Amino acid sequence: MIETSNRPKVAIIGGGFTGLTAALRLAEAGYEVTVLESGAELGGLAASFQIGGEPLEKAYHHLFRTDVDILQLADELGISDRLEWLESSLAIYRDGRTWSFVTPLDLIRFSPCSLVGRIRLGIMALRIKYKTDWHDLVELGALDWMRAHSGQSATRAVWEPLLRGKFSTQAEEISMAWLWARLHIRSNSRESGGGKEKLGYIRGGFVRLVNALEVKLREAGVDILTSCRVNEIAGDGKRVRVSYQGDSVVYDAAIFTGSNRALAALLKCESREAELLRKSLQRVHYLGAICLVFQTSQKLGDFYWVNVSEPDAPFLVMIRHTKLVPAQRYGGKEVYYLGAYVSQDGRRFNSSNEDLEKEWFDYLQKMHPEFDRSCVESKQMFRFCDAQHVVDCEYFSKILPFETSLNGLFLANFTQVFPEDRGTNFAVRDGNKVASVVGEWLAKRQ
């Protein structure tokens, strides 16, 4: 244990799961830790709001059985008894109807794809499930790979609309290694013996985990500042200066957990190290995300997760949250998410809530003619900047290590998660990892 009178100071910039986990590990190791969160509450993308008297995430969340890091953290914090494994259901909206994708037989019924295409799609799914080495897929385009291995028909009906819905004009550039990881994790979340997929949810919402982390951090002496926006990060060759709320505080080390783009904007000094880091950070491009969450008395469809694969669809996914989690927890009403990834300088991201809501509800009524807007009892629109990084075929070369070229500054964010996509489990995993790296780095300086 480091002596209290001479403890190195570490700043954690960002109060999502990566930052909070790193803060916990460094505090446990005896460092003096301060968490700086720009938002009014902790949790990052898992931050919650109230709907039907119950906390709910602003962006949809669930866990897979393979999410060992966050499951271990929940156990450590004493809330694993609140974790439930609930039966999931998946569908695709295509050609004007919703197609179930729950059982292998559903694939045979999926007529938007040719019979040969359906057979090839099934074979491809098995191949992905049992393929464990992804390195040969890094520089291969996902759509090109799918055209070759699942056929043109399946690619047009399934993969192309999904990738275009998620990555827009850059869909052709996306690495197959990224898509492999999404499919591989999902296929292995099913119970052994070919059972139905089960997903994990924390009773009372992911805010339970955030709150448990906050309690643990405060007990460990961590200083947590919310509504605290950092204005500048600079280095003097030995330590890191972080400016916020009119103060300029020097730390022995700092971990930045926001987006690459946000960090580049904070590096205002003109040193060679800062310029090199800025250029490296700016190689990664981002999309924004929008979630419309609403509550209604109506039951729309029989599925938890519906991928909306029509080319003209304004949103990518429709989630009936209360198909997974009992509606009784939300006052007996149904809760839905509509979600999309969009360009941050595009029309949708910058539309008014009223215009976007009308466009999305119009399309939802096309999907479900029984949808009655007058039955919507509450609704919230959430927009997230830099929510999804563009994982192209050159992406592997863009990944930065935790330790940056600016002495004492460390980076830990979702751009370093590859080939997997961003998610709470990987946020916890990398929070543990970066804390270890920072601890070793600080120890060498003693």
N, C-alpha and C positions, 0 to 999 in steps of 0.2 A: 504493500500500500504506500502511495506517495504521501509525504508529509503534508498535512493540511496547510502549514505556514508557507509552503513554497510549491503549491500545486500549479502545474501548467493550465492555462485557460484555453478552452475550446469553444468556438461558436458553431452552432448548428443552424444553418439558414434554411428554413422550411420545416413545417410541423406536420408533414405527412408521415406515413409509416416508416419510410427510410430514415428520416431525420430523428424521429422519436426512438426508433430501435437503436440507432447509433448513439444517441444521447444516453440511453439506458446503459449500454455496454461501457461507454467511456466513464460514466459516473460510477459504475460498479468497480472500474479499475482505479478510481481515486482521482480522476481529473475534475477540475472545476468547469462545469458545462453550462452554457446559456443557449436556449432555443429561441430563435427569432422567427416568428410567424407573421406574415403580412395580413392574413385573414383574421376575422374576429374569433374564430375557433380553430382548434387543431383537427387534423384528419386528412387534409389535402383533398383528393378526389373522393375520399370516403366520408367527408363532412356531411352532416345530416341536417334535416329540417323536420318539422312536425306535420304529419298528415293523419287524420283520423285519430288523433290523440297518441300517436306512436311515432318514435324516431324512424326516419327512412333516409337512405343515402340519396344525395342529389344526382349521382350517377350510379346506375345499376351495378350491384355487386353480388357475387356468390363465390364459393370455394369449390375446388376439385379435390378428389381424394389424394392426388399427387402433391398437394400444397403443404408439404411437410414442415416448412419453416414457420409459417403463420400458425399452423396447428400446434407446433411445439411452443410458440410464444403464448398462445391462448392457454395452454396447459400450465405454463410457468406462471402466468398471471392469475391463475385460479378461476378462469371462466370457461374452461372446456366443457363444463356441464351445460352451458348455454348453447353449445353447438349442436345443430340438428342436421341430419342428412335426409333430404326430401327428394321425392321422385320428380325428375325433370321430364319435359316433353319438348320436342323440337319439330318445327315445320318450316316449309318454304312457301311463300306466296308468289305464285308464278302463273301466267296465263289466266289471270282473273279469278283464281281460287287458291285456297290454302291446302297444301299437300303435307300430310303427316310424314315425318322422318324419324319415327320412334322405333320401329322394328325393321328387320331386313326385308320383310314382305312389302313394306311401304315403298322401298326403292323400286321394286318391280312394278308398282302401280304408277310411278311417276312419269306420266305420258309426255310432258314437255321435252323429255329426253327420249331418243330412239331406244328400242329394245337392246340393240347392241351396245349403245351408249350406257344404258343402265347396268348391263352386265360388266362392262369395263369399269364403270364407276365403283361397283362393289368390289371388284378385284383390286382396284387402286386403293380403296379404303383399307383393305386388309394389309396391303403392302406398306402403307403409311403407318398403320398401327404397330407393325412388328419391325419396322426399320428404326434402328437406334443411332446410326451415325448419319449426321446431317451435313457434314463438311463438304461433300461432293455436290451439294445443292446450293451452296452460297451464291455462286456467280450465275446460276441458272434462273431465268425468268419464270415466275410461278405460272403464268398463263401459257407460255410456250411448253413448259413441262406438262401441264395438264392436257394441253391439246395432243401431245405425243402419247400420254399414258392413260388418259381417260376418254380421249376422243373429242372431236369438234362438237358433237351434239351435247355432251355433258358439260363441256366448257362453256358453250353458249347459254345453256339453261341454268347452270349453277355458279360456276367459278367466275366467269366474266362479270355478270351483274354484281356479284358480291364484292369483288375487288375494285370494280369501278365505283360502286357505292361507297367504299371505304377510302379509296385513294384517288378517285376522280381521274384526271388526265394522266396520272402517273401509274396507273394500274399495270401497264405493260412492263414497267421497270421493277416491280416488286420481286424480291428474292424468294425462290421456292423454299429456302431453308426456313424463312419466317412462316410460310403457310404450312409447311410440314409440322412445325412446332405446335401451331394452333390445333391441327387435326390430330396429332399424336397425343397431346394432353387430353383432348376431349374423348378420344376413343378409349383411352385407358382410365377414364373416370367411371366406366361402367363396372358393375359387380362381376366377379368371375363367373364363368358359366354362361356368359351372354345375357346377363340380366339387364334391366333398364338402368339408364344413367341416374345417379343420385348426386345432387349438388348440396354443398354445405351452406348454411346460413346461421348467423348468430341471433338467437332469440333476443328481441329488443334492438336489433340492428348492430352494424359494425361500430357504432358510437360506443357500445359497451366495451369493446376492445380499446378504443381510443381513450376512454375515460379511465380504464384500468391502467393503461400505460402512463397517463398523466399522474395518477395517484402514486404509482411506483416511482416516477421521476421526481416528484416533489419530495417524497420520503427520502430519496437519495440526495437531496439538496440541489437539484437542477433548477436554475432560474428560467422560467418560461414567460416570454413576452409575446402576447398576441396583439393584433392590430399594429404591428411594428414593421414598417416598410424600410428595407435597406436601400440606401441611396448610392452607395459606392463601396467597392472593394479594392484595396490596393495593398501592395507589399513593399517592404523596405529591404528585401534580400534575406531577412532573418525571420520576421514575423508578419502577420497579416492585420491590416487596419480595416475595420468594418464601420461604416458611417450609417447611423440611423437615428431618427427622431432628434436631430440637432446635435447628437453626440458622435464622437469618433473614438472607438475603443480598439485597443491593440490586443490581439490574441496570439497565443503561440501556434495555434492551428485553427482553421475554419473549414467546415464541410458545407458545400453548397448543394442543395438537393432539388432546386428548381430546374427549369429547362435550360438547355445550352444557350438558347437565344436570350433568355433573361440574364444569364451570367455575362454574356458578351456585352450587354448593354451597361452592366455595372462596372466593367473594367475600364475606367476612364483615364487611367494613367497611361503614359506614352512609352513605357519601358519596352525593351525588346521582348522580354518574357511575356508581358501582357499582350503585345501585338501578335505574337505567335499563337498564344492561347485563343485570342479572339478569332483568328483565322481558322483554327481547328474547330472551334465551337460552331462557327457559321457554316460549316460543311453539311450539317444536319438540318433538314427542312421539316417543317411541322404543318399539321392541319389542326383546326379547332374542332370542338365538339359542341353539340347542342342536345340537351335532354328536355323534353316536355313531359312532366309527371302530372297525372290527373287522377282524380277519384270519382267514381260513379257507381250507381246502383246496378248498372248493366254488366252482364257477362258477355264479353266479345271473344268468341272462339274458345277452343278447348286446349290451347297450348300455352306453355310458359314462354317459350322463345320462338319468334317467327322472323326468319330472315326474309326481308322484302326484296325480291329479286327481279322486279319489273324495271325496265330501263327508265321509265318516266317517274319512278317513285321519288318523293321529296325526302323520305327518311329511309334508313337502312334496316332498322330493326323495330319490331313491336314486341314489347315484353308485358305479359300479364303477370305481374309480380305475385298476385294473390292466387295464381295457379300453383305456385311453389310454396308460398307462405300462406297460412290460413287467413281468410278475409276477416275473421272474427277479431283479429288483433288490430284491425283498422276500422273498428266500429261497424263491422259487418259489410263494409263497402269494398268494391273492387278497386285495385290500384294498378295503373298502367304506366309504362314508359314508352315514349317514341324517341328514337335517337338517330343522330346522323353525324358524320364527320364531314366538315366543309372547309373550304379555303377561308382563312381569316380575313382576307380582303375581298371576299365574294359577297354576292347579294344576300344569301340566306343568313350568314353570320351577322350581317349588319342590318337586317330587317328589324322592324319593330316587333315586339312580342305579339301584338294584335294581328299583324299581317302574316307572320309565320304560323301562328295558331290557326288562322283561317285556312291557310294552304294545307297544313297537316291534317286538320280535322276534315277538310273536304276529301282528302285522299283516304283517310280512315273510313269515311262513310262509303267510299267506293269499295273498300275491302269488306266492310261490314255495313250493308244498307240499313240494318236495324239500329245503327248507332244514332243516338238522340242527344244532341248537344245540350239540350235543356236538362238532361239527367246528370251532367257534370257538376259535381258539388264543390270541387276545389281543383285548382291547377297552378303549377309553377313552371316557369321556363328558366333553365340554367344554361349558361354558356361558359365554356372552358377554353382558355387560350393554350396553345401548344399541347394539346391533349394527345396527339398521335404523331410520332415521328415517322417519316417516310423511309421505309426499310428497302432500299433499292439493291440492285445486284452488286454495287460497290460499297454497300453499307459496312461490311466487316472491317474495311480499312479506315472507316470514319470513327470507330469506337475508341474513346479515350480511356486511359487508365484512371484509377481513382486519384493518384497523385498527379497534379497538374504541373506545368512548367513554372508557375508562380510559387515560389518557395512558401510552404505552409498552407497552401490552398488545395483542398481536395474536392473532387466532384463525385457525386453519387446520385444518379438519376436513371430514368427508364431507358435512356439511349444506350446504356451499357448492358442492358438485358438483351441477349441475343443467343440463339435464334427465337427464344420465347418472346411473347408480347408483354407489354406492361401489365402489372397486376399486383394485388396486395401481397401475395406470397413472395414475389421477387423483390418487392420493396423491403420486406422484412429480411429476406436473405441478404440483400446488398447492404442493408443497414448494419447487419452483423459483420459483414466482410470489411466494409470501409472503416468501422470502428477498430477492427483488428489492425488494419494497415496504418491508421493514424496512431494507434497506441504504440506500435513497433517503431514508427518514425519518431515519435516524441521520446521514447525510451533511449534511442540512439543519441539524442541531443543532451541527455542528462549528464 
